[in-house]
Amino acid sequence: MSQETADQPCCLIIEDQALIAMSIETYLADTGMVVQTVGSMAEARTWLDAGMADIAILDYILKDGPATELAGELNRREIPFLIYSGYPRRHDMPCELRGVPWLEKPTRREDLLKALVALTAKDLSAPLLRS
Protein backbone atom coordinates (compact mmCIF):
# COMPACT_ATOMS: atom_id res chain seq x y z
CA MET A 1 0.00 0.00 0.00
CA SER A 2 1.46 3.37 -1.01
CA GLN A 3 1.68 6.28 1.42
CA GLU A 4 -1.02 8.11 -0.57
CA THR A 5 -3.31 5.09 -0.28
CA ALA A 6 -2.45 4.62 3.40
CA ASP A 7 -3.63 8.18 4.11
CA GLN A 8 -7.06 7.52 2.57
CA PRO A 9 -9.92 6.15 4.64
CA CYS A 10 -10.70 2.47 4.08
CA CYS A 11 -14.34 1.51 3.66
CA LEU A 12 -15.38 -2.09 4.16
CA ILE A 13 -18.41 -2.89 2.00
CA ILE A 14 -20.28 -5.93 3.30
CA GLU A 15 -22.70 -6.79 0.50
CA ASP A 16 -23.61 -10.20 -0.92
CA GLN A 17 -25.07 -8.98 -4.22
CA ALA A 18 -22.08 -8.65 -6.54
CA LEU A 19 -23.49 -5.95 -8.85
CA ILE A 20 -24.48 -3.71 -5.95
CA ALA A 21 -21.11 -4.24 -4.27
CA MET A 22 -19.21 -3.44 -7.47
CA SER A 23 -21.26 -0.30 -8.04
CA ILE A 24 -20.59 1.02 -4.53
CA GLU A 25 -16.93 0.01 -4.74
CA THR A 26 -16.42 1.82 -8.06
CA TYR A 27 -18.13 4.97 -6.85
CA LEU A 28 -16.19 5.17 -3.60
CA ALA A 29 -12.88 4.36 -5.30
CA ASP A 30 -13.60 7.26 -7.70
CA THR A 31 -13.83 9.56 -4.67
CA GLY A 32 -10.38 8.52 -3.46
CA MET A 33 -11.43 6.09 -0.78
CA VAL A 34 -9.71 2.75 -0.36
CA VAL A 35 -12.39 0.07 -0.60
CA GLN A 36 -12.58 -3.59 0.34
CA THR A 37 -15.66 -5.59 -0.57
CA VAL A 38 -16.75 -8.82 1.09
CA GLY A 39 -19.91 -10.87 0.68
CA SER A 40 -20.43 -12.55 4.03
CA MET A 41 -20.11 -12.02 7.76
CA ALA A 42 -17.25 -14.52 7.93
CA GLU A 43 -15.27 -12.60 5.30
CA ALA A 44 -16.04 -9.33 7.09
CA ARG A 45 -14.71 -10.68 10.40
CA THR A 46 -11.46 -11.69 8.70
CA TRP A 47 -11.05 -8.21 7.26
CA LEU A 48 -11.95 -6.56 10.59
CA ASP A 49 -9.38 -8.71 12.38
CA ALA A 50 -6.77 -7.26 10.03
CA GLY A 51 -7.66 -3.84 11.50
CA MET A 52 -7.88 -2.04 8.18
CA ALA A 53 -11.45 -0.69 8.11
CA ASP A 54 -12.14 2.93 9.07
CA ILE A 55 -15.81 2.90 8.10
CA ALA A 56 -18.28 0.29 6.82
CA ILE A 57 -21.37 -0.15 4.67
CA LEU A 58 -23.37 -3.15 5.85
CA ASP A 59 -26.20 -4.93 4.07
CA TYR A 60 -28.69 -6.00 6.72
CA ILE A 61 -29.46 -9.46 5.31
CA LEU A 62 -26.46 -11.36 3.96
CA LYS A 63 -26.18 -14.85 2.52
CA ASP A 64 -25.19 -16.11 5.96
CA GLY A 65 -28.03 -14.39 7.81
CA PRO A 66 -28.99 -11.08 9.43
CA ALA A 67 -25.98 -8.89 10.17
CA THR A 68 -27.00 -8.03 13.73
CA GLU A 69 -23.99 -9.75 15.31
CA LEU A 70 -21.64 -8.10 12.84
CA ALA A 71 -23.20 -4.72 13.65
CA GLY A 72 -22.44 -5.39 17.31
CA GLU A 73 -18.82 -6.18 16.40
CA LEU A 74 -18.51 -2.93 14.43
CA ASN A 75 -19.92 -1.06 17.45
CA ARG A 76 -17.46 -2.76 19.82
CA ARG A 77 -14.57 -1.85 17.54
CA GLU A 78 -15.91 1.72 17.26
CA ILE A 79 -16.01 1.52 13.47
CA PRO A 80 -18.72 3.83 12.17
CA PHE A 81 -21.11 2.13 9.78
CA LEU A 82 -24.39 2.47 8.02
CA ILE A 83 -26.93 -0.06 6.85
CA TYR A 84 -27.62 -0.19 3.11
CA SER A 85 -30.50 -2.59 2.68
CA GLY A 86 -33.44 -3.52 0.52
CA TYR A 87 -35.41 -3.90 3.74
CA PRO A 88 -36.96 -0.87 5.45
CA ARG A 89 -35.97 0.05 8.99
CA ARG A 90 -38.36 -1.41 11.53
CA HIS A 91 -39.33 0.19 14.83
CA ASP A 92 -38.31 -2.95 16.73
CA MET A 93 -34.69 -3.16 15.51
CA PRO A 94 -32.13 -4.97 17.66
CA CYS A 95 -30.13 -2.71 19.99
CA GLU A 96 -27.01 -3.16 17.80
CA LEU A 97 -28.81 -1.26 15.03
CA ARG A 98 -30.45 1.53 17.01
CA GLY A 99 -29.17 4.91 15.96
CA VAL A 100 -27.36 3.48 12.94
CA PRO A 101 -28.01 5.39 9.71
CA TRP A 102 -30.17 3.32 7.38
CA LEU A 103 -30.41 3.79 3.63
CA GLU A 104 -32.83 1.75 1.55
CA LYS A 105 -31.71 0.35 -1.79
CA PRO A 106 -31.60 1.87 -4.25
CA THR A 107 -30.33 5.27 -3.18
CA ARG A 108 -28.53 8.01 -5.02
CA ARG A 109 -24.75 7.88 -4.91
CA GLU A 110 -24.63 11.40 -3.51
CA ASP A 111 -26.89 10.41 -0.62
CA LEU A 112 -24.68 7.44 0.17
CA LEU A 113 -21.61 9.66 0.18
CA LYS A 114 -23.27 12.27 2.40
CA ALA A 115 -24.26 9.54 4.87
CA LEU A 116 -20.68 8.22 4.97
CA VAL A 117 -19.24 11.69 5.54
CA ALA A 118 -21.74 12.32 8.34
CA LEU A 119 -20.84 9.02 10.05
CA THR A 120 -17.46 9.93 11.36
CA ALA A 121 -15.83 12.72 13.30
CA LYS A 122 -12.80 12.37 11.02
CA ASP A 123 -12.58 14.94 8.26
CA LEU A 124 -13.40 12.56 5.43
CA SER A 125 -14.98 15.30 3.34
CA ALA A 126 -11.77 16.39 1.63
CA PRO A 127 -10.73 13.03 0.17
CA LEU A 128 -14.31 11.87 -0.43
CA LEU A 129 -15.57 14.93 -2.21
CA ARG A 130 -12.54 15.31 -4.44
CA SER A 131 -14.28 13.76 -7.40
Backbone bond lengths (Angstrom), bond angles and torsions (degrees), N, CA, C in turn:
res aa  C-N    CA-C-N  psi(-1)  N-CA   C-N-CA  omega(-1)  CA-C   N-CA-C  phi
1 M - - - 1.446 - - 1.520 108.15 -
2 S 1.335 116.94 128.50 1.458 120.69 -179.78 1.515 110.20 -74.24
3 Q 1.341 116.05 164.23 1.469 119.79 178.54 1.519 110.37 -61.08
4 E 1.350 116.86 -40.53 1.466 119.83 178.96 1.522 110.69 -60.62
5 T 1.313 117.27 -43.76 1.458 121.46 178.13 1.524 111.00 -67.34
6 A 1.325 117.52 -38.41 1.463 121.24 -179.46 1.521 111.72 -64.10
7 D 1.332 117.92 -27.38 1.456 121.73 179.76 1.525 112.77 -81.04
8 Q 1.317 118.33 -11.35 1.459 122.13 -178.41 1.525 109.63 -88.30
9 P 1.323 116.91 146.53 1.464 119.08 176.77 1.528 110.17 -65.61
10 C 1.321 115.91 147.50 1.463 121.26 178.23 1.523 108.62 -107.97
11 C 1.321 115.85 123.56 1.459 121.73 178.90 1.521 109.47 -106.51
12 L 1.307 116.54 124.30 1.448 122.68 174.99 1.526 107.53 -92.26
13 I 1.330 115.86 118.05 1.464 121.58 177.64 1.528 106.84 -100.52
14 I 1.320 116.03 119.83 1.459 121.40 -178.73 1.529 106.15 -112.39
15 E 1.323 114.97 95.65 1.461 122.67 -171.24 1.525 108.27 -146.59
16 D 1.337 117.12 127.52 1.458 119.81 -177.26 1.525 114.20 -93.99
17 Q 1.305 119.21 -3.26 1.458 121.96 175.37 1.530 107.73 -97.94
18 A 1.322 115.67 110.69 1.461 121.71 -170.67 1.531 113.61 -56.29
19 L 1.313 118.58 -43.49 1.467 120.03 -177.84 1.524 111.95 -65.73
20 I 1.309 116.98 -39.38 1.465 120.62 177.66 1.523 109.54 -66.37
21 A 1.325 116.75 -45.16 1.461 120.94 179.79 1.527 110.94 -60.54
22 M 1.321 117.34 -44.69 1.470 120.56 -179.69 1.519 111.54 -64.86
23 S 1.317 117.29 -37.58 1.459 121.02 178.66 1.525 111.03 -63.79
24 I 1.322 116.97 -48.01 1.467 121.16 178.55 1.524 110.09 -63.07
25 E 1.331 116.18 -44.97 1.460 120.98 -178.91 1.530 111.18 -59.20
26 T 1.314 116.89 -45.93 1.468 120.85 -179.67 1.521 110.87 -62.91
27 Y 1.308 116.63 -45.30 1.460 120.08 -179.16 1.522 111.67 -62.37
28 L 1.325 117.33 -47.10 1.458 119.73 -178.29 1.529 111.71 -68.52
29 A 1.319 117.06 -37.18 1.468 119.93 176.74 1.528 110.11 -62.48
30 D 1.329 117.26 -36.65 1.468 121.37 177.45 1.529 112.30 -64.13
31 T 1.330 117.09 -23.69 1.464 120.72 179.12 1.521 112.44 -87.61
32 G 1.335 116.63 -4.30 1.456 120.48 179.10 1.512 114.44 100.98
33 M 1.302 116.87 2.33 1.460 119.94 -179.33 1.524 109.87 -84.40
34 V 1.309 116.60 143.64 1.452 122.37 171.40 1.528 106.27 -80.63
35 V 1.318 116.17 132.84 1.464 120.19 -173.23 1.526 109.98 -128.64
36 Q 1.325 115.22 138.75 1.459 122.00 171.08 1.512 107.04 -127.63
37 T 1.315 117.31 129.45 1.453 121.78 -178.87 1.522 109.82 -113.12
38 V 1.328 115.51 133.20 1.461 122.02 174.89 1.522 108.23 -132.29
39 G 1.341 116.02 158.41 1.453 119.54 -174.89 1.512 115.91 -113.24
40 S 1.326 117.57 4.41 1.466 119.24 -178.72 1.528 109.63 -149.42
41 M 1.334 114.17 165.95 1.460 119.13 177.78 1.524 110.71 -66.38
42 A 1.328 117.46 -37.19 1.460 120.36 179.82 1.523 110.60 -62.52
43 E 1.322 117.56 -44.49 1.464 120.92 178.09 1.528 110.71 -64.50
44 A 1.329 116.50 -38.33 1.466 120.41 179.25 1.523 110.85 -63.60
45 R 1.317 117.54 -42.44 1.472 120.83 178.95 1.530 111.14 -60.89
46 T 1.317 116.76 -40.39 1.465 120.61 177.95 1.518 110.38 -60.98
47 W 1.318 116.36 -45.60 1.465 120.65 179.87 1.528 110.54 -66.37
48 L 1.326 118.26 -41.39 1.461 121.43 178.82 1.526 110.91 -63.34
49 D 1.317 117.14 -38.13 1.461 120.65 178.64 1.527 111.86 -63.67
50 A 1.328 116.33 -25.43 1.467 120.33 176.43 1.530 111.18 -75.03
51 G 1.341 117.06 -13.16 1.456 121.53 175.27 1.514 115.70 71.05
52 M 1.329 117.00 28.42 1.459 119.71 -174.40 1.532 114.14 -99.67
53 A 1.307 119.00 -16.67 1.468 120.71 -173.53 1.529 111.65 -83.07
54 D 1.335 115.43 132.89 1.463 121.97 175.11 1.520 111.20 -100.78
55 I 1.319 116.14 -25.10 1.454 123.37 -175.14 1.524 106.84 -156.61
56 A 1.334 117.93 157.43 1.466 119.20 -177.58 1.525 111.53 -142.74
57 I 1.328 113.59 151.26 1.465 123.00 171.34 1.523 104.78 -117.33
58 L 1.318 116.58 122.77 1.455 121.95 -171.62 1.524 110.91 -122.55
59 D 1.334 116.06 121.47 1.461 120.62 171.01 1.522 106.49 -74.11
60 Y 1.320 117.36 137.28 1.461 120.09 -175.20 1.531 112.78 -69.65
61 I 1.330 116.87 -42.91 1.464 119.96 179.94 1.528 107.88 -111.91
62 L 1.328 115.77 116.37 1.457 122.20 179.56 1.518 109.83 -108.97
63 K 1.317 116.68 172.46 1.468 119.53 -178.11 1.522 112.71 -61.84
64 D 1.348 116.60 -21.81 1.462 118.85 177.66 1.527 112.46 -106.92
65 G 1.345 116.07 25.53 1.456 120.87 171.25 1.517 115.05 112.57
66 P 1.347 115.88 -178.42 1.465 120.49 177.84 1.530 109.96 -63.67
67 A 1.305 115.64 144.71 1.467 121.33 -173.36 1.528 113.23 -90.96
68 T 1.311 117.41 24.79 1.461 121.23 -178.21 1.529 111.87 -60.21
69 E 1.321 117.45 -46.69 1.465 120.87 -179.78 1.527 111.23 -63.77
70 L 1.314 116.24 -39.82 1.462 120.27 178.01 1.528 110.80 -66.09
71 A 1.318 117.14 -36.99 1.466 120.64 175.41 1.525 110.16 -61.04
72 G 1.323 116.62 -41.61 1.461 120.53 176.45 1.522 111.80 -61.08
73 E 1.330 116.57 -40.07 1.467 120.97 178.31 1.527 110.94 -65.09
74 L 1.323 117.13 -42.04 1.471 120.19 176.94 1.528 110.08 -62.00
75 N 1.322 117.11 -41.65 1.471 120.93 176.96 1.524 110.92 -60.86
76 R 1.337 117.46 -47.06 1.469 121.24 -179.62 1.530 111.59 -60.55
77 R 1.308 115.81 -36.47 1.468 120.41 -179.43 1.533 112.35 -84.96
78 E 1.329 115.88 -0.20 1.467 123.06 179.98 1.524 111.72 56.79
79 I 1.332 115.38 40.58 1.463 121.68 174.88 1.523 106.96 -99.17
80 P 1.328 117.23 114.58 1.460 118.87 179.28 1.526 110.71 -63.15
81 F 1.331 115.69 141.16 1.458 119.63 179.96 1.512 110.65 -150.30
82 L 1.326 113.87 162.66 1.448 120.13 172.99 1.516 107.90 -131.03
83 I 1.323 114.54 158.46 1.457 120.92 176.34 1.524 107.19 -96.48
84 Y 1.334 115.23 132.13 1.463 122.03 175.32 1.516 105.24 -124.51
85 S 1.324 116.50 103.10 1.459 120.64 -167.31 1.516 112.32 -139.14
86 G 1.310 115.17 153.51 1.454 121.36 171.68 1.517 111.90 -79.96
87 Y 1.317 116.42 -8.64 1.462 121.83 178.96 1.526 109.91 -96.84
88 P 1.321 117.85 138.97 1.470 119.22 176.88 1.522 110.99 -73.34
89 R 1.327 115.04 155.09 1.472 120.33 175.17 1.524 108.16 -65.87
90 R 1.329 114.94 137.19 1.460 120.56 176.86 1.530 109.11 -103.95
91 H 1.301 116.31 157.70 1.470 120.12 179.63 1.532 111.63 -73.19
92 D 1.322 117.51 -20.00 1.467 120.88 -176.90 1.538 111.68 -106.12
93 M 1.323 116.93 40.98 1.462 121.41 -178.76 1.524 110.67 -66.19
94 P 1.333 116.59 149.52 1.467 119.88 175.32 1.530 110.37 -59.93
95 C 1.324 116.60 154.46 1.467 120.91 -176.33 1.523 112.39 -58.51
96 E 1.343 118.51 -28.69 1.465 121.38 179.34 1.528 112.33 -63.87
97 L 1.333 116.67 -19.22 1.464 121.04 -175.74 1.527 113.43 -109.36
98 R 1.316 116.70 -2.64 1.467 119.10 179.48 1.516 109.57 -69.30
99 G 1.309 115.60 132.50 1.455 120.84 178.61 1.518 114.11 81.40
100 V 1.330 117.35 -1.35 1.460 121.06 179.20 1.523 108.62 -84.15
101 P 1.328 118.01 130.87 1.471 119.27 176.65 1.535 110.09 -57.53
102 W 1.329 115.35 140.91 1.460 120.98 -175.58 1.512 108.59 -131.60
103 L 1.310 116.67 119.57 1.458 122.30 175.79 1.520 107.95 -113.78
104 E 1.334 115.68 134.09 1.459 119.77 177.56 1.517 110.02 -91.93
105 K 1.326 115.26 138.52 1.464 121.75 176.44 1.524 108.01 -74.25
106 P 1.269 118.30 142.62 1.470 127.03 -11.74 1.519 109.83 -82.50
107 T 1.296 116.63 156.41 1.461 121.52 175.00 1.517 108.29 -135.42
108 R 1.284 115.94 158.43 1.468 120.05 179.00 1.520 109.39 -68.21
109 R 1.315 115.75 145.84 1.465 121.00 178.91 1.527 111.26 -56.87
110 E 1.309 116.01 -41.24 1.465 120.47 -178.47 1.526 111.10 -62.70
111 D 1.321 116.95 -37.08 1.465 120.44 178.66 1.529 111.23 -68.95
112 L 1.320 116.30 -37.22 1.459 120.22 175.74 1.526 110.45 -63.35
113 L 1.308 116.44 -45.04 1.459 120.92 179.73 1.525 111.40 -63.21
114 K 1.325 117.31 -44.04 1.468 120.49 178.40 1.528 110.94 -60.45
115 A 1.328 116.32 -40.50 1.469 119.95 179.59 1.528 110.70 -65.63
116 L 1.327 117.76 -39.16 1.462 120.48 177.83 1.524 111.48 -65.17
117 V 1.319 116.26 -43.42 1.468 120.34 179.64 1.527 110.12 -62.32
118 A 1.327 116.80 -40.98 1.461 120.94 -178.55 1.532 112.94 -69.85
119 L 1.327 117.25 -19.67 1.466 121.57 -175.59 1.517 115.15 -66.29
120 T 1.281 117.03 -31.79 1.451 119.16 -167.76 1.515 112.69 -122.43
121 A 1.302 115.30 150.83 1.467 120.42 177.17 1.521 111.00 -77.77
122 K 1.354 116.40 -15.49 1.457 119.75 176.83 1.522 109.06 -65.04
123 D 1.305 116.91 152.60 1.455 120.08 177.09 1.526 109.01 -84.15
124 L 1.328 114.96 80.12 1.456 120.01 178.70 1.518 111.64 -84.16
125 S 1.324 118.00 -10.79 1.457 119.59 -173.51 1.513 113.20 -62.02
126 A 1.312 119.85 -36.57 1.461 120.41 -178.24 1.536 111.54 -63.13
127 P 1.343 119.16 -56.41 1.456 116.89 -178.71 1.524 113.17 -70.03
128 L 1.331 118.87 -29.69 1.448 120.15 -176.99 1.520 113.27 -76.45
129 L 1.297 116.70 -33.34 1.453 119.44 -174.43 1.515 112.52 -96.88
130 R 1.308 116.76 11.99 1.444 122.45 -179.85 1.520 112.79 -63.96
131 S 1.304 117.15 -29.56 1.453 119.96 -174.07 1.461 108.74 -64.91
